[in-house]
Amino acid sequence: MMSKLLLICFLFFLSCSHLLLSSSFSFSNSTKICPHGQALALLQFKQSFSFDNSSSWYCDGYGGTTSYPKTEYWKEGSDCCSWDGVTCDLVTGHVIELDLSCSWLYGTIHSNSTLFLLPHLQRLNLAFNDFNESSVLDGFGRFSSLTHLNLSHSVFSGLISPEISHLSNLVSLDLSQNLDEGIYAPHGLEFAPHGFDSLVQNLTKLQKLHLRGISIPSVFPNSLLNRSSLISLDLFLCGLHGRFPDNDIHLPKLELLNLYGNQDLSGKFPRFIENNSLIDLDLSFTNFSGELPASLGNLKSLQTLDLSGFQSSGSIPASLGNLKSLQALDLSHCQFSGSIPASLENLTQITSLSLNDNHFSGKIPNVFDNLRNLISLDLSENNFSGQIPPSIGNITNLYTLDFSHNQLEGAIPSPENENGFSSLSYVRLGYNLFNGTIPSWLYTLPSLERLDLSHNKLSGHIGEFQFDSLEEIDLIDLDLSHNNISGIFSWNVGKDTLSYLNLSYNFISGFKMLPWSRMVILDLHSNLLQGPFPTPPNSTYFFSVSHNKLSGEISPLICKASSMQILDISHNNLSGMLPHCLGNFSKDLSVLNLRRNQFHGTIPQTFLKGNSIRTLDFNGNQLEGLVPQSLNICRELEVLDLGNNKINDTFPHWLGALTKLQVLVLRSNHFHGHIGFSKIKSPFMSLRIIDFAHNDFEGDLPEMYLRSLKAVMNIDEGHMTSEYMGEYYYQDSIMVTIKGLEIEFVKILNTFTTIDLSSNKFQGEILECIGNLNSLRGLNLSHNYLTGHIPLSFRNLNMLESLDLSSNKLSGRIPQELTSLTFLEVLNLSQNHLTGFIPRVDEVLKSSQEIEAEFESGFDWKIILMGYGCGLVIGFSLGCLIFLSGKPEWLVWIIDKNIHKKIVRNKRSTHRRGTRRS
């Protein structure tokens, strides 16, 4: 009886519900329930913006959502509750939800925006638009019923209104600025002091708080971890500081915690209660430190763990193997040591494993048999030794494999499983000790796109790698540099896809073709290439065949490479005249290096207006004629090296207008006449490396120019970042001569400064103003006709490391004030009429007459130790090396930042030209 009664009641309830819903829908279909004022407010809000599909590019590219202009079909006179993105209350008709995410909106939200005339809003989503640096205004605080607010990825900026913290009903707040996706608001959003604390204190119902990329000048608020309702907390790159709480975290619903990039936020690894729901934990690149606790194994639901940059010590706890739901693990840059725990074989669901840049040592453990779902494996930059474990070959889904920068050795093994590595696309095994030949399976992988085997001991004839299957591989990057590979290159691999090829530092003697239509970087330098100059593909951006044995002329076809930015053909046996188009074939050309060939004729006379040329190096050829005045339109020029040619011209004073010029080398040409004066107010204001030696300049030293060298005065190295001149894939080099020795700076430090005016016909006195060049590292005025005293102002050259005033007609006493130059390591005052003693800090003095006598008796050059300072830039440490007889042919020193310098006598400067560099 009771059951029948319940059934009757249930049927009656369904009937009533049906009638109620029918009447409700009937009412809504027959009546425009949207209030006129709210419809008008929406239309006016629409009209304040334009449509721009680029405003919502992220949705289409990465968001998995198709963007479109939702407001396009909002029409006056229609029911706004039917408009796209608008939801109304079924009873009152008030607009309660507005979702205009991914709607192409572009424009500014002003304080009088009609958006704020919708007081009943409960959900507002304006994400993935471009509001042109609008502020998060007070008006947003009027939505007292708001439970969900999403203004993310929409180019808001400025201070966040404190009114936001009054939205006490908020359950979800997302103001993220997507810094990691590359859309940077020019200034970004930021909280006022204490603004974040107020928000945390007042919004007690929050379940989701995403403030990614917002500036929060605050310590991490402990009260935030008392919100038991919290499910997702994203404070990525917020600038938080202070210490993260050490107490246990009682947030049973928390699924996501992201503190990435808060570098001033310290603490230990958080202690979570055992019954937790955590799925995603990111503490990377914070200031967290200490050992990982065994309690890490309590995070049983964890799928993503990123601790990269965690300042850890010791080894990885074995309890990590308890995280059987883990799919992505990043422990890179953590300073872990020891070995990889065997328990990692329990992580059977893992797809991405990054343990790179640690101190792991020993053999790579054979733990990969069970990790069949791995897609990415990175063990690079450790101290692993031995061979690659064979079980790696069983990971059939592996897409990325990076074992570079270790000490792995032996032959590269073949996979045990014939289907092994069938998905492998990205392989980096460079900077190891692998030997033998490259196994055929490696370069016949069907999905291979990037292969790096550089800096190993691999050998063999490059013809061994030629297979028909190579033509079917869509290879993009290939790096075999710094190996022992020989032969003639004849691959047709990646004909339509290859964009990066580096075969430098091998023994390759030639090639049959350069067939690639999409080549960008082609590096063949330091091989044994012979024969005519190869014309690179027209798409090439970087092309280097330097330090080879190429001969013949440059074909004018080079000028079809209109995308070329860096062209380095130095140190070959190329000859003939330079193509006239060489200075203007590419508006993007940045570097043209023709050093040490046998070109003759004149320098190209035409350069494109608005060109990008930064470096021109013609040193060591047989070029003649005049310096082309068209160089004055090369406004980006930083390095001009015309040394060791046959140029016959007066001083090109008009170069002084090039405000970015830092290096000017005119050495060993036939320049003549007075350097004179310039009509330019501040000529050569950036010049810091000057070499005019071995010419026929005459007259007084160029006072006006020496007074203008602002780049050699008052350099505050303490506030400078040490950098080298050049670009990402190319660094400038220069030869500096000190008393018969050529020193090659393979890289030029931005603090290096030197002036060499030696072996000319300058006369008159040494200028007092040279003492103002207090950041000068090297000064050579030798072999001129200079008279008078050594200026006392030289005591101000407190950075000077090398001073050569020899072979002049200087007179008077040697200033004892030179003892204050504590970095001075090379001093030559011989062949003058000076008197007194060579000043030495240890007061073991020699008279200048004794030095003269020794010089006349056959000493080639003298080095006197001045002080005890170690030169910061030149850094020769020559003070303790006094050559009593003979001449060293080669000396190699390592200077600041491991720069290699090769030193060879001038008479040997052409020796070994074209051979493979060591």
C-alpha positions, 0 to 999 in steps of 0.5 A: 500500500505504501509503495503504491502511494509513493508511486502515485506521489512520484508520478504527480511530482513529475507531472507538476514539474513538466507543467511548470517547465512547459509554462516557464519555457512558453513564457520565455519564448513568448516574452522578452524577459531581458530588461531593456536597460541591461540589453542596452548596457550590453550593446553599448559595451559591445560598441566600445570594442573592435574585433581583432582575431589576434586578440584571441590567438591563444585560444586557437593555437593552444587553448583547444577552443575556436575563437570567434566574435561572440558579440557580432550578432547581438542586435537591438530589439532581440532578447539579450538572453538569447545572445551568444555568451549571455545567460539570464535568470529564468525567473527574473530575466536578469543577466547573471552570466556573461562569457565573452572569452575568446571573442576577439575583443580589442579596446579599453574598459573605462571606469564608466563602462556599461559593463558595470550596469549589470549588478546581478552578474554571478559569473563573468569571463572576459579571458583571452581578449586584448583590453589594451592595458586596462586597469582592474577597476573599482567597478568590478567590485560592484558585482556583489553576487559574483562567484566566478571572475576570470580576467586572465590572458587579456592584457590588463595592467596596473594596480588591482583595485582593492574593491576586488577583495570585497567580492566575498562570494567569490569561489573562483578568481583568475587574473593570470597574465600567461607569462609562460605563453609569451603574451606579456602585458607591457607592465602587467598587473600588480597588487598594492601593498597589503592588497593581496593580504586583504584579498586572502582575508576576505575571500573565505569561500575561494576554491580556485585562486589563479594569479599567475604572473601578477606582481605581489609585493608580499610575504606568503600569507599563512592564512591561505593554507587554512582555506579548507575549501581550496582546490587550485592555487596558482601563484606562478611568477608572482614575486612572493618572498618570505618563508613558506610555512613549515607546518603540515598542510591540511588542505584535503581538497587541494589538487593544484599548487604552483609556486614556480619562479618565486625566487625569494620564497624560501622553505622546505618541501611542504608536509602534506597530510596523508589523505590528500588530493594533490595532483599537480605540484610545482615548486620549481625555481623558488628558493626552497631547499633541503632534502626531500623527505620520505613522506613525499611518497604520501602524495599517492594521487600526484600526477605532475611533480616539478621541483627543478631548481630546488636547492636539494642535497643528498639523493632522491628518496626511494619513496618517490617510487610510491607515486604510481600515478605520476606522469611527469617528473622534473627534478632538473637543476637540483644538485642531487648526487648519488645514483638514481633509485631503483624504485623509479621502475615503479612509475609505470604511468610516467611519460616525462622524466627530467633528471638533467643538470644534477650530480648523478654519477655511476652507470645509468640504472637499468630501470626502464623495462617497466617505463613503457609509457615514457615519451621524454627522457632527459638525463643530460648534464650529469656525471653518468659513465659507462654505456647506455642501458639496453632496456632504453630500447624497449621504450617504443613510445619515446619521442625525446632522448637526451643523454648529452653532457655526460661521460658515457662511452663505448659504441652507441648500442642498437635497441634489443627490440626491433620496434625500439625507438620507432617514435624517436624524434629528438636525440641528443647524445653530444658531449660524451665519449662515444666512439666507433661509427654511427650505427645505421639504426640511429639515422634511419629512424622513421620519425627522426627530426633532430640528431645531435652527436657532437663533441664525441670521438665518433669516426668513420667515412661520412659516405658510410652514412648514405642510405636511400632511406635518408631521403625519406627522413624529414630531418630538421637539425643535424649536429655531428661537429667535433668528431673524427668523421672524414670523407666527402659529404654527399647526403641528400637527407632532409632535402626539404626540411633540414634547417640546421647542419653543423659538421664543423671540427671534423676531417670532411674534405668535400661535398657533392651538393648543398641541396637544402631548400630550407637551410638556415644555419650551415656550419662547415668550418674547421674541416679539410674542405678543398676545391671551389667555394660552395654557394649556400642555399638561398634560404641560409641565414648563417654560413661558415666555411672558415678554416678550410682549404677552399680555393678559387673565386667567390661566385656572384651566385652568393648574392642570391642568398638574400636571407644571409645574416652571417657569412664567414669564409675566413682562413681559406685560400680564396682569391680573385676580386670580390663580387660587387654585390657583396655589400648589398645582397642582403638587407639583414647582413650582419657579419661579413668575415673574409679574413686571411684569404688572397682576395685582391682588387677593391672593397665593395663600394656599395652598401644598402641604405638602412643595412644591418651590418655590424662586423666587416673583417677584410684583414689579411688579404691584398685589397687596395684602393680607397676606403669606400665612403659608402661605409658611412651609411652602415649605422650599425657597424661595430667592428671594421677590420681592414688590417694587413692589406694594400689600402692606400688612403688618408685617414677616413675621418668620416668614420667618426660619425658611426656612433656604434663603432667599437673596433677600428683596425687599419694596421699594416696598410699604406695609410698616410698623411696627418690624422688631423681634426674632425668636423664631427663634434664627438667623433668615435664616441664608442671606439675602444679598440684602435690599431693604426700600426705599421702605416705612414701616418705623420704629424702630431698625435691626434689630440681631438680624437683621443679626447673623444674616446668616451668608451675608454674613460671611467668604465664602471666594470662593477656594474657591467655584465661581462659579454662578448661582442657578437651574436648567439652563434657567432663571436667577433675575434681580433688580433692584437700585437704586443712586441712582435707577438700576435695574440688572437682573441677568439672572443672580445670581452666588452671591457677590453680596450687598447690603442696601437699607433706604433710604427708610424711617423708621429712626432711631437710630445705624448699628449697629457690627455691620454692620461684621461683614458683611465680604462685603457688596457694596452697602449703602444706608441713605439717606433715613432718620432715622439719627443719630450717626457713621459706625461705624469698623467700616465699615473691615472691609467690604473687599468693599464696592463701593457705599455710600449713606448720603445724606439722613440726619442723620449727624454727625461727621467722615468716617472716613479709614479708608474709604480701605482699601475698595479695591473701593469705587466708588460713595460717596454721603454727601450730605445729612448733617451730616458734616465733613471730607474725602471720602477718596480714594486719590489725595489729591485731596480735596473737602470734604463741604461742597463735595459738599453745595453741588454736590448742592444746585445740581442734581446728581442724584447723585455718584460718588467713585472710591475706590481703584483696585480693579475691583469683582468682582461689581457691577463698574460702573466708575462711578468715572470717570463723574461726571454733571455734568448730565442723566440717562442713560436707558440704560447697558449694562455687561458684568459678570463672566461676560458678564452683561448688565445693563440700567439705567434710571431708576425713572421709566422702569421701565415704559417698553418693557414688553412689547416684545421684549428686545434 
